[in-house]
Amino acid sequence: METILRVEDLEKEGILDRISFEMARGEMLAVMGPSGSGKSTLLYNTAGLDQPTGGRVWLRDTLVTGLSEDEKAKLRLHRMGFVFQQMNMMPRLTILDNILLPAIQANRRRGRDRRTKAELMRTAIGLMQKLSISGLEERSITQVSGGQLQRACICRSMMNAPEILFADEPTGALNRSAAKEVMRELIRVNREGTAVLLVTHDSGVASQCDRILYLLDGRIRGELTMEQDEKAQASALTDKQREDKVNDWLSGLGW
């Protein structure tokens, strides 16, 4: 299967210690570990939001760690999507305008390939329909629930059709019901072809992924792959059975 992300000997002084892994196109990969293990640092350095002190990261054939800051900003805008625990929505904008914002920024860089305003609107409205938040377009960010706001963040992250979506504790600020809704939509995005790399402390969230890496003291100490027949026949395993499998594995690692 095609590799979309390759990380080699990634180091961040005092935090990450020569981390290497690959992600396949369309894979959903979770990173778990105790507080201070380097999970978010790994995500930020992999996505080009921070500069590692050593190692290399490729997005397909692009050496991310070899780009200038301007080049990395362009890469993040056009080929990556981001969902964070702190949703970072603009308080003076409506939900729809917040969703449109990255696409408008990308449009300014496209020159002759710019999309029309009508095209951008259709894309945003279509994403809102897919994620079941139609009707919230003109509301402010204070007029929707946490789960609805996070789904709007997923819409925003998908506006430029990214190859990979990075999510840092995307359900961490939500109650369990809202967290399930958001995770369901992330799975939908993934099944439509977007790779997802997410950091989580929630075994229920991680259990829905194809593979889990366990990070401790800046190094990968364990890896769990959900069996392929489990993914193909998800209904054969209940959410509780999947979560129990992950919890058993974590217990063996001293979680």
C-alpha positions, 0 to 999 in steps of 0.5 A: 500500500502507498505510504503517505507519511514517513518519519525517520529518526525524529528528535526533539531535544529533551522530548523525542528520541529517534522516532520512526514510523510510516503511515499508509494512504487512508490509514487512521493512526492513534498515538497514546501515552502518559502526560509528558510522553511527547505525543503532542510534540510528535504531532507538531513536529511531524506536521511542520508546526515545529522544527525537530532538532534531528530526523526527517519527515516526508509527506509522500515525496515532499521532505517536510523537514527540508522546507522553509517556514513559508514553504511549510505554511503553504504545505499545511494550508493546501495538503494538511488539515488540523483539528485541535482540542482548543478549537481556535475559531474566530469569535467575531465570525459565523460558523460558516465564515470560520469554515470558509477561512482556510479556503479563502486563504488558499484561494489567494495563493492559487492565481488562475486556479482560484475557485469562485466564491460560489464553489467555496460556499458549495463545498462548505455547505456540503461538508456541513451537511455531511457532518450533520450541522446544517442550519448552523451557518449563521450562528456564532461560535457561542450559539452551538454545542461543543460537539457541533463546534468540533464538527465545524472544525472538522469541516474547516480542516477539510475545505482544501481536501487535505491528504492527511488530517492531524488531530490533537486530542480532538475529543478531549474537551467534550463529554462522552456523547459529543466525543462519540459524534466527533469520532464518528465524523473523523472515521467518515472522513478517513473512510473517504480517503483522508489519512488521520493521525491523532493524539488521544488519551482515550482508549475508546477513541484509539480503539476505532483506529487501524493502529495505535502507537504507545509513546513513553519518554519520547520513544515508541514502546509498543504498537497495536494493529487492529486485525484487518477483518475487524476493520472490514467487519466492524459490526462483528466487534462492539465498541466495548470489545474493541476498547477492552482489547486496547485496554488489555494491551495498554495494561501490558505496557504499564498504562 
